[in-house]
């Protein structure tokens, strides 16, 4: 193995796929602790043992919560609620003092939610609710402990672990191909191996955790088992036991080699530390992942050449080499047939209908041909992906050993290529407006323990959420085929909507319904970086997932009933809007004077 060659190849990969590499590593860092240098907590098994007072098998080396979470859970187990609340207060006070941390948790909606969970405050609130519903029965505390531990383990097993495997899979594709479709992050779901992969990875974590109890044994096994995440990323059909056995064979006599490779990255780790994680986010995390990926590719190739026993299970050939024309043409022979289908069934749009559909995603006129047009657009999007495969620029999904054509995420079909009727848009406006109200009031209830009717209106809706979602669907139509461009557009659009709305409300009433003063990178307290990122991700969820599914459901419903519901909601909303224009909704946890520096939630 030549370390210089491996690192040089890794740099090429990251530079070629820079934005995707940074994005996938950032997701892994935020949601999976992959790049957190220190283990956030001790073993989950140790914590469970402390709380439950019995021996339990270890589940993972990482926990999703701080020490306070488990301390509060233990307090509840001992029925000492005063101590539990005191531990929560100490943890929250500690978070407020961490002002210099790049992932600081002293301000913001996201920070507040994380703090509520990690501090254990959510446990105290849940315990009060459960015991009150059960009439003060002591069984409430026991049920809460089971739910809390179960939640932790479920998140660890089925989310955190899988993000690590998804990241490795994406980097394997990046190393061979020029283009990686965003749909391939759903690979494990597409091949129906999400649960099996999660459980296999769990086996790896349990075994490694137990070795860490011996201290030196864990360090050695870390390198002995180092290939497991990549083995499972390549072939999620392998059991955890077999993946560990194969990794041990692959790393036999090569553990020191990988250790030296890690040492050669030490300078980047030090720089990451002194830049408070910034260089890690924008370079060293994706670079290090690419280096490990190249190392795995090298070890795999060497084992293949040596015909090592058991290596044949690593059978996803086209993750590492470009396919032959004959294999591609055989697997993708229906692409030409799809093109012919499009030519024979194309729905021609003209005049104002064409303008609204192509530029604003609004379907006007008769809906008779809408389904056919929509199906054609999805096929066109799929053909676009297939043509990249035929040009050998993207991984050939249909040549995967686990390929199943019916799984649309893996096949790359994009159902978001659609137009919406005016009635669907009206109903979705109310769905998102009511959903936003539930989010805001629920968040306020968790934080303050008090109900507050958030927003300027009296009814259970926040129009800024509904308008933002619908405008994202309409205004960003031309960007929809390009997720990164859509995110950028959503970020800007959210800023314009939120800042403009805040400015108008302040000028009309001299009150603030939200204030980001004190948040990182805020503008006049009306918008902030954290909020815009959150809203941009929300807009993408609406465009690519939520709105298409809602539209499918609305299309199946009785059109006459939907029309009546739309009219009723519109009338009630109009009456509320007229009333609120003169007498807006105000009060505690709802508004604050413009002159007062006050931090509340975004509407």
Buried (B, 14 or more C-beta within 10 A) or exposed (E): BEBEEBBEBBBEBBEBBEEBBBBBBBBBBBBBBBBEEEEBBEBBBBBBBBBBEEEBEBBBBBBBBBBBBBBBBBBBBEEBBEBBBEBBEEBBEBBEEEEEEEEBBBBBBBBBBBBBBBBBBBBBBBBBEBBEEEEEEEEBBBBBBEEBBEBBBEBBBBEBBBBBBBBBBBBBBBBBBEBBBBBBBBBBBBBBBBBBBBBBBBBBBBBBBBBBEEEEBBBEBBBBBBBBBBBBBBBBBBEBEBBBBBBBBBBEEBBEBBBEBBEBBEEBBEBBEEBBBEBBBBBBBBBBBBBBBBBBBBBBEBBEEEEBEEBEBBEBEBBBEEBEEEBBEEBBEEBEEBBEBBEEEEBEBEEEBEEBBEEBBBBBBEBEBBEEBBBBBBBBBBBBBBBBBBEBEBBBBBBBEBBEEEBBBBBBBBBBBBBBBEBBBBBBBBBBBBBBBBBBBEBBBBBEEEEBBBBBBBBBBBBBBBBBBBBBBBBBBBBBEEBEEBBBBBBBBBBEBBBEBBEEBBEEBEBBBBBBBBBBEBBEBBBBBBBBBBBBBBBBBBBBEBBBEBBEEBBEEEEEEBEEBBEEBEEEBEEBBEBBEEEBBEEEBBBBEBEEEBBBBBB
